[in-house]
Each structure stands twice: as C-alpha cells, then as structure tokens.
C-alpha cells in the first residue's frame, strides 16, 4: 500500500464532511464569540469617531411690498418675487457676507431655501455641526439680505412669519446599538466561515474513504463513536465507563463496526499465519487502548484464545478498562526487569478465552526495560499459547516503545481518531515503522461520528498533544 509521497497531495482531495465542519466550528465557539465581540467594539469606536452631529434651525418669511401690503395684487407675481429672494439668499454674495461676519474662509453649513409653490412664503433652513453656527448664520441672513437684494427685488420685502429657534438636539442622534448588533452578527458569521474553511482545508482523515487516499496504508475500516456516558446521572456526575463491545448498553453500530474491523484484521493476519498484532497510534487520546481491548474481546467471543498485553508500562490503562485488580506479582514491568515468573503475570479475565498481561505500576524507564531479552521470550511463549496476541503499545509519536514492540510483532495496526491528526504526521509514523522493517497491517479510523450524533460531541479543546506523557521529544525518550 505504500505510495509515492509526491503523488499523495494529488489524491488527498478534501471532501466536505458535515459533521467535522459543524464540530470544528462548535469547538471554537469561544474564539467565534471573541471575534464577534471584537467586531462589535471596532464598530462602536468607528461609529463614535465618524459621528458628526447636525443641528438645523429654520424660519419662514412672507414676501410683501414696502407699501405695507402683505401680498402682491396677484398670486403669480408674489410667487415670482419669492423665487427672486430665494436666489438672493443662495447667491455667492450672501455666502461672502456670512463668511465676513463669522470671520471664516468658508461656510461649514448647509443652507437651503424653498418657496412653497403657488404662495409668497419662503422657507429658510440652516444645518451646521453645532447649534450656535446654525442660529448665527440664520440671523446673519436675516440682518443682511436687504442690503444684497436692494437692486434686484425693488419694492419687495421679507417679513419673518416664524422666528428661528435654537436647536438643542441633533437631527441625526447617535444610534450605536444597531451598528454594534450588525457588526457582532457579521463578525460571528465571518469567524464561522473562517473556521469552516480551516476545517475543510485541514488535511486530516475525516471519513473512512479518505484513509487510502491520504495515507500510505490499507484501510481496515472505521469504528463508530460511542458516547461514554450511558445515563443522564453519569453525565451529570461525569462518571464514565469503559466503552466495551460486550456491554449490554453498547450501541449496535458500535458493536457491528468492531465485528467488521476484526473480520478484516483476521483475513489479513491469516494470509501469512500472523498472530502477534501491535496496536498503536500517533498521539495520545486517539482511543488505541480501547480499540485493542475491544478487538481482543471480539476475537475471544468468536472462540479464539487471545492474550491482551498492556505494553504501555509507562502509563498502563487496561487494568482500568477491564476493572481488574493487579497484584505485585502480576506486574508485567517486574517480569521484564527479571523479577517475576510468566505463570504469575498471566491473568485470566472474566471473559472466556481472554487473558491479560499488564499491570498498574508506572515505569519511567520503560524503553530500557523493553530492550532486554525478556520481551522476545515473552512474546514467543504467548505465540505458542494463544491464537492471537494483541499488544496495546504507547503512542508511536511519543515514545520509541511502540517501535520496540513492532520489531517483535507480526504486524502493526495504527489507530487514528477522526479529524484529529494531520495526514502527513500519520504518514511519517507509518514510514518509521517501515524503515524499521515492521509490517504495517493497516489503519483503523476511530470515533467516527455523523451530523446526527453532533449532540454527543465535546465542546472542549483538542489538539493538545501528549499532555499526560510530559515533554517527550521526537527523540523517542532517548
């Protein structure tokens, strides 16, 4: 199944997976919220910075004659004279007069005049940035219009019908709320689109059909996600049980997916009479220990004699998964150090045909312990005793222990969690196994979920690598 690495990017076309898109957006809800709040704050600052209040004052004039008549003899001539006054008020001469009176170079205001059609009424409105300028400009026009209009309007005059009032409130009150709401929604939407795009572009394994497209290995199937909390009480108390296939409350898709994977593994192992299978992953929290345990149970339920070895003696977990009590004489680590007997460390489980080798003690010098001649002798004895020997190894991306087990195993099974590790990181580990002449049986995609199961997804953070193992480098603990 090994491919030319240069051809891999051409095959690794990302497919749109609804669940991973939704999941990746939801797990980043906090950053989406921060982005929306930041957009709202920016909008608030910008609206306040760009806001210029506008104050308008207005007055109404009646165009009449100097002889005291309020109107001309006919309405048509009165309307015509009002239009003449309108031109006077809008003239450059009036603008110059206003500038001189206010001692400015140009008028920072909007002056509008309007003649009511068919009447001798002239309306004047002045809009400025502050109330004082608006009222001052209006008074200047009222005081000086006659000086400018003396040669154009003859015996006509304007009489104030409505006095101008000082504007105390702006015409365009500041409305930040609508702008902030709109910016918040737009910011949230952009962040959702961003994280959706990043999820789509992320070169991880999202679906079972992507295993052979993106990875240099055979696909051995996928394991359906099974929610760890079986009851509402367990969810509230955060009391979770080991997710095992022989648990009566385990879901049908979960159990069936293990049967399918076990059948494929059995077929591949039988080709060359292989018995010893090392189960590993690239990183922590990909579920390889649970996969190893459930494969052992599945094979045992089929009538095969199985030995499950907890090879992660630095951080054992199988005794917790099966809920067994381990005595000091049962410790695999002590046997590998030369302090025990094989008959003592082989523990019979409550399940028929299933035996366990492991312990509960943690050995920080696990790499050195595994390099003794005890390990190959142990596996040789197990090979004679059982039909299948399944070894739960530490993550291969953290410790070299997985490589040591692989050298004494018939094949390696790599477990990768859905949309968890980058394909290039998985391929690097596969290459390391092959460079050490280990047989890679294939890859199993674990914890596969769909949109219908999105309610089971965790909203907590992920991608925190190797946290429980401490600061191990790629030097494999040397």
N, C-alpha and C positions, 0 to 999 in steps of 0.2 A: 504493500500500500504506500510505500514511500514515493513521493513525487519530487520533481524538480522544484526547488523552492522558488525559482524565478517565475514558475507558472502559477503558483498559488494565488497571487493577487488577482489574476485574471479569473480564477474560479471562485474567489471569495466575494461574490456579489451579495451585498447585504439585502436580505428580504425584510419586508415590513411585517413585524410581529406585533399585533395589537397589545398583547399583554405587556411585553417588555417596554413598549412605548409608554403605556399608562403607568406601569410600575416605576420606570425611571423618572417620570415626571413627579409622581407622588412622593418618592423618597427624597426628592429635592424640594419639597414644599416650603421648607424654611427659607431657602435661597430665592424661591419664587416670591415669597412674601417680602423678603428684603428688597428684591428688585422692584416690586410694586410700590413699596413704601418710599424707596429712593426716587422713583419716578414722580410720585406724588409730592415729595419735598422739593424736587427740582422745579416742578410745575408751580408750586406755591411761591418759590423765590422768584421765578421768571415773571409770573403774573404781577407780583408786587413791584418788581423792578421796572416793568414796562408800563405799569398803570399810570396814566396821566388823567387826573380828574378834569372834567369840563363843566364850567358854570355858565349858565345862559340867563340873560335878562332881556326883557322885551318891552316895547312901548308901542302905542298906536297913535297915529296922527290923523287929523282931519284936514284935508286941503280946502282952504277957503280963500276969499278975496280980502284985500286990505280995507275995503269999504265997510267991512263988518258982516257981510253975508257969509253964512256957513257953507253955502254951496253955490255953484255957478248956475246960470239960468237953465242949463240943460245938463243931464247926467253924463252925456258923452264928453263934453268939454271938461267936466270935473275929473272924469276918469283919465283923460289925456294929460291933464295937468299933474295928476298924482304920479303918472308914469314918468313925467319930466323930473319931478322931485326924486323919484327912485334913482334915476341916472345921476343926479347930483350927489346923492348920498354914496353911490358906488364909484364915484369918479376918483381919479388919481389925485386931484386937488384936495379932496376931502381926506384921502389917505395921508397926504403930506401934512395937512393941518393936524391930524391926530398924532402923527409922529413928532411934530414940533412941540405940541402941548405936553406929550408924555416924555419928551426928551429921549426918544429911542430911534434906531435906524430903520426898523421895520415893525409892522404891527404883528404881534403874535396872538392873533384872534381871528375869528371867523365872523364877518359882518354880512348879514343877509337882510334884504328888503323885499317886501312883497305887497303888491297892490291888489286889494280884493276886487275881483273882476266886477265891472259894472257899477263901482262905487268910487267915492273920493277918499277912501280910507287907505292909509299907508301903514304897514306894519314893519317895525324895525326890531331885529334881534341880534344880539352880540354874544358870542360864545368865546370864553377865554379860559386859561388854566387856573385862574383864581377869581374870586368874586369881585375883588377891588378893580382889576383891569376891566372886567365886563361892565361894571357900573360907571367907571371913569370914562371909558370910550363912548358909552351911550350919552353921558352928559356933555362930552365934548362935541358930539354930533349935534345935540340939541342946541348948544350955545353958538355954534359957528355955521350952521347950514345956511342961515340967511345971508351971510357975507359972501358965500360962494354962489348962491342961487340968484343974487340980485339982478344979474344981467340976462338970466335965462327964463325966469318964471314971471317976470313983470309984476302985476298986482296981486299975485297969489301968495298966500302964507300958509304955514302949517301950524295947527293948534293941537296941543297934546290932549288926546282923549283918555289915555291910560298912562299914568306915571310909571316909570320903571321901578322895579323892586330889587333889593339886594338879594342875590341867590345864596341861600345858606347851605344848600345840599347840592352835590354834583348831579349832572344829568345822567352820568354813567357810573352808578355806585359800584364799588369793587365787589365782585362776586367770585370769590376764590373757591367756594365749595364745589361748584360744577366742574371747574377746571381740574381741581385736585382729584375728584372722583373719576373723571375721564382719564387723567394721567395714570391713576392707580390701576384702572382696568387695562389700559394699553400696556403698561409696564408688566403686569402679570401675564398678559397674553404673549408678549414678546419673550418673556422668560420661559413660558410653557413651550413656545415654538423652538426656543434655543435648546432646551433640554431634550425635546423630542428629536431635534436634528442631531444632537450629540449622541442620543441613544441609537438612532438609525445608523450613524456613521461609525459607531463603536464596533470594532472588529472582534466581537465575541461570538460564542456559539449560542444562538438563541433558539434554534429548532433542531430536531433530530436530523433533518435532511441537510443541515449545514455541516455536520461532523466531517463527512468525507470531502466536502467542498473546501473547507477551511483548514482541516488538519491532515497531517501526513499519517493517517491511521485508519483502520477499519472501524466502521460503526457497529457497535454491539447492541444498539437500542437506547431507549430512554426510560427513566424511572419517573413515574407520576409523583407530583408533590402530595405529601400527606400532612395535614395540619397536626401539630404536636399536641395541641390542647383538645381533648375529646369532649369535654363538658364545659359549660359556662363557669362552673365553680373552679375548674382547673385554670381557665383563662384568667379569672379574677385573681386567683391565688398564685398565678404564674407557676403552677405545678404541672410540669410536662413529663410524659412517659416516653420511654424508648419506642421509636416507631418501628415495629416489627411486623412481619407479614403474618405471623400466626396469632396476632392479637385479634380477638373476635370483633373488635370495633374498627379494624383497619378497612379502608375503603376498597371496593372491588377493583377500580382501575390501578390502584397502588399494588395490590397483590398480583394482579394479572401481568403488570409490567415486569415484575421480578421473574415471573414464570417464563416470559418471552426472552428476557435477557439471559436467564440461566440456560435456556434451551440453546441459544446461540453460542454461549460460552462452552457448553458441553460438546457441541458439534465441533467447534474449533479445537478444543483440547483433545478430543478423541482422534483427530487426524494423525497425530504423532505420539499418541499414548502419553499425553501430558497429565500430570497430577497436581503439581505444585504451582499455585497461582498467587502472585504478589499483587495486592490491591493498593493503589496509591493515588495521589492527586498532586496538583501543582502547589496549592496553597491550603491553608487551614480553613475549616468551616465549609468544605465542599461536600461533606457527607460520606467520605470514603469509608469510615469505620462502620456506619450504619449499613452501607451497601455491602461491605464484607460480611457483616453479621447476617443480613437477610439472605445473601447468596448461600451462606453455609446452612441456614435453616431451610431454604428452598431445596437444596440438594439432599439434605437429611430427610426431608418429608417425602422425597422420591425414593427413599430406601437406600441411599448411598451413605457409606461411612465417611464422615467428614471431621477433620481436625481444623479448628479455627485458632490461629496463632495471633495473639496481640503483640505484634512486633514493635509497637511504639512504646518501648520500655522507658523512654524519657517522659512520656505523658500517656500512660495507659488509659483506656476507656471501655474496653469490652466487659470488664467486671461490673461497670455501671450499667451498660446496656442490658446485660443479662441478669443483673441483680444478684450476683453470686458472692459468696463470702470466700475470700482468699486468705489462706494461712501462709505463714512464712515459708513453710516447706514447699508450697506451691509456686513460689516466685520463679518466673522464667529468668529474670535477671540474675538471681543467685545461681541457678543451674549453669547459665552461660559463663559465670565467673568461676565455675568449678566447685560450687558449694552445695550441690544437690544431686538427686537421682531422677532419672527420667520417669520412673514409675510414680514418683511423688508429684511431679509437676503436671502430669496429665490429669485433667479434671473432667469428670463426666457431668454433662449438663442434664437438666430435667427433660430435655428432648431426646428422643431415641436417635441413635446413630450420630449424635453430635458431641464432640469432645472439645475442650478448651485448653489452650496453653497461654499463660499470661501472668498477670499479677496486678498489684495495685501500687507497689512502690515505684518511685520515680528515680531513674538513674541518669545523672547528668553526663556521665562518661559512656553513654550508650554506644557511640561509634567505636570506641576502643574495645568494649565488651563483645560487640558483634564480630570483630575481626579475629577472634580466637577460633581454634579448630572445633569448638563445641557446636557452632551453628551448623556447619555442613553435616556433622554427625547426627544432630537432632533431626534435620530435615530428611536425612537418609532413613532414619528409623520411622519417621512419620509417613514417608512414602510407602514403606512396606506395610504399615498398619492400616492405612485409610485409602479410600477411593479418591478423595480429593483433600488437598491441604491448602487452605486459604489463609494467606498472611496479610494482616492489616498493618501496613507499614506507615511510618511518618510521612508527611508531605514531602515529595521529592524536590520541591523548590526551596526547601528549608535546610534539610539535613541530608547527608550522604548515606544515611541508614537505609533508605529505600533502594539505593544502588547496590548496597551490600546484600540485601535480601534478594534483589533481582538476579544477581550473579549465581545464586544457588537455587533459583526457581526455574520452572519450565517456561513461564510466560508472565507478562506484566499486564495488568488491567488498569487503565488510567480513568479515574472518575473526575468529571468536571461538572461544576454546577452551572445551571442555565444562566447565561448572560453575566458571568462572574469574572472570568479571566480572559485576557486578550488571547486571540488565536496564536499570535507569534510567541507568547510566553509558553503556551502549551506545546507548540512545535519544538521549542528549544529543549524542553524536558524530554520529549519523545526522541529527539536527536541524541541527547545524552545517554539514554538507555541503549539506543542502537550502537552508539560509539563504544559502549562497554560490552557489546555483543550479547545484549539481552533481547529476548524475543518479546516484541510488543504485540499482545493479542488483539487489542483494540481499545476503543474509548466508549464509555457509557456517559450519557448526558443525564445528570441527576437533578431532581427537584423541578421537573418541567411543569409549568403552570399555564393556564389559559386565561382569557378575559373573564370567564365565568367564575374563576377562583380568585379574582383580584381582591376580594374581601379578606382572604387569608394572608395577603402579602403584608410584610412588615414595612412600617414607615420609618424605621430607624436607619442609621447609616450603614454603609457597606464599603467594600473595597479596603477595609482595614486589614492589611496583610500580616499574618504571622504573629498576632499580638500575644497569644498565650505562650509562644515559644521564646519570646525575648528577642534580643537584637542579634539574630543569626545572619551572617552574610552569605553570599553565594559561594563562599569557600567551603560550604558543607561542613561547618563545625570544626575545621582544622585550626 
